[in-house]
Amino acid sequence: MSGKARSGKFESLGQAAQRVAKGRLGRRLAEYDAVKVWPQAAGEKIAKRCVALGIKSGILHVSVPTSVWLTELSALKQTLIRNINKCLGQEVVKGIKFQVGVSGARNAKRKDNKRK
């Protein structure tokens, strides 16, 4: 037995399916929100250059423009994780992986320059 006391009450199959789906869906939504709150949690200066790409297994993947940014943000990693989780009101992000690449903000800037 699982260690939890049984209440003796049965739940319908629909209720059980809804409970399971809500748990998984709730987790997915929280992970999506972690990407959305990145600019707020990281701050304006960082968010202008570094873009949260997505999250998998509690690890937020962030694109940074150079290896210098990667080094600087690696030193701030724990603070950034705390800020994100604080914004979300729960522990969603367990780690951050920084990747050197063209960020969305930088790519948009290049497109604007080509139009001029």
N, C-alpha and C positions, 0 to 999 in steps of 0.2 A: 504494500500500500504506500501511497505517496507521502505520508506524513501529515497531510492536511485532513482535518476531520470532515467526514461527509455529513452533509446536511440532511440526507434522506430525501431531498427534493430532486426531481428530474427536470431538466430543461428541454425544450423542444429542439428538434434538429435545426430549425430556422434560427432559434436564439443562439444555439451553439455556433452555427456557421457565421452569424452576424458578429458574435464576440471574437471569433478567430480572425475574421476579415478586418474588423475594426482595429485589432491589435497590430496586424501587419500593415494595414493602410496607414494607421497613425504613425508608425515608425517611418514609413516611406515619406509621408508628408513632412515629418520633422527633419528628415535628411534633406529634402528639397528646400525647406526653410533655412537650413544651415548655409546653403549656397546663396540664398536670397539675402541673408543678413551679413554676409561677408563684408560688403562695403562699410556698413555701420560698425561692425566689430573690429575691422582692421584700421579704420580711419581713412580720411579723404586722401592723404598723400599716398598711402600704400594702395588703396583701391583704384587710384588713377592708373597705376602701372601694373598691378597684379590682379588676376581674375580667377575666381573660384570656378573650376571646370565641372566639378561633380564630387560625389561622395560614394564610397563603396566600403562596406564593412567598418564603418566608423572612421575611415580615413578620408579627409578632405583633400582633394587634389587641386593645387593652385599653380597657375602658370605665372612665371616671373620673367621679366625681360632679359636679365643678365645673371651671370654667376655671382656678381657682387650682391645683387638683391637676394639671391638664394642664401648666401652666407649671412647677410644681415637678418633676414626673416627667420632663418633657422635659430638664431639666438633669441628671437622673440616668440618662438613656437608655443611655449606653454602659456604665455600671456594671451596670445591670439586664441588658443583653444578655450581658455577660461572666458574670454570676452564673447566668443560665439555661443558657448553653452549658457552664459548668463543672459544673452539676448533671447535665447530660445526657452529659457526657464527649465531646462533639463539637460542631462548629459547625452548629447547626440554625437559630438565629435570627440574621438579618442586620440586622434593624431592628425598631423598635416604632412602631406608630401608635396614639396615644392619642385616644380619642373621648369627648366629654362626653355622658353619658347615665346612665340609672339602672342601677347595677350590680346584679348578682344578690344580693349581700350586703345592699345597701340595700333592695332590693325585698322580700327575706325579712323584714327588720326591720319594714317597713310592714305586711306581712301579720300578723305577730305582734302589732303594736299594734292592729290592727283586731279581733283575736280577744278582746282584753282588755276 
